[in-house]
Amino acid sequence: MDIVAGDVVQLKSGGPTMTVEWVEDSAAYCVWFDGKKQSGERFYTTSLNKV
């Protein structure tokens, strides 16, 4: 499964839906909103499922 910028994903362990901003090697930088606050973090693509 290829994850690319613009995909909506979720951690396999659960959590909020996130939008992929960019992908580099085996990592994807994802952003999501916690209420009105935007958050972002890098995750291994193997830990993500497309929604």
C-alpha positions in Angstrom: 0.0 0.0 0.0 1.5 3.3 -1.1 0.8 6.3 1.1 1.1 9.7 -0.7 0.6 13.3 0.1 -3.1 14.1 0.4 -4.1 10.7 1.7 -6.4 10.5 4.7 -4.9 8.0 7.2 -5.3 6.7 10.7 -2.8 4.9 13.0 -3.4 1.1 13.0 -3.7 1.5 16.8 -6.5 4.0 16.4 -6.7 7.8 17.0 -7.8 10.7 14.9 -8.0 10.7 11.1 -5.0 12.7 9.7 -4.0 14.1 6.3 -0.6 13.3 4.9 1.5 16.4 4.1 4.6 14.7 2.7 6.3 11.3 2.5 10.0 10.7 2.7 11.4 7.2 2.5 9.4 5.2 5.1 8.0 8.2 7.0 4.9 10.3 6.5 4.3 13.7 8.1 0.7 13.9 9.1 -1.5 16.7 10.4 -4.8 16.7 12.3 -6.9 19.0 14.4 -7.4 18.6 18.1 -10.4 20.9 18.6 -9.2 24.2 17.0 -5.5 23.4 17.4 -3.6 21.9 14.5 -1.1 19.2 15.4 1.5 17.3 13.3 3.9 14.5 13.6 6.0 12.1 11.6 5.0 8.4 11.5 6.3 5.3 9.8 4.1 4.5 6.9 3.8 0.9 8.1 1.9 2.1 11.1 -0.8 3.8 9.0 -4.0 2.7 7.3 -5.7 4.7 4.6 -9.2 5.7 5.6 
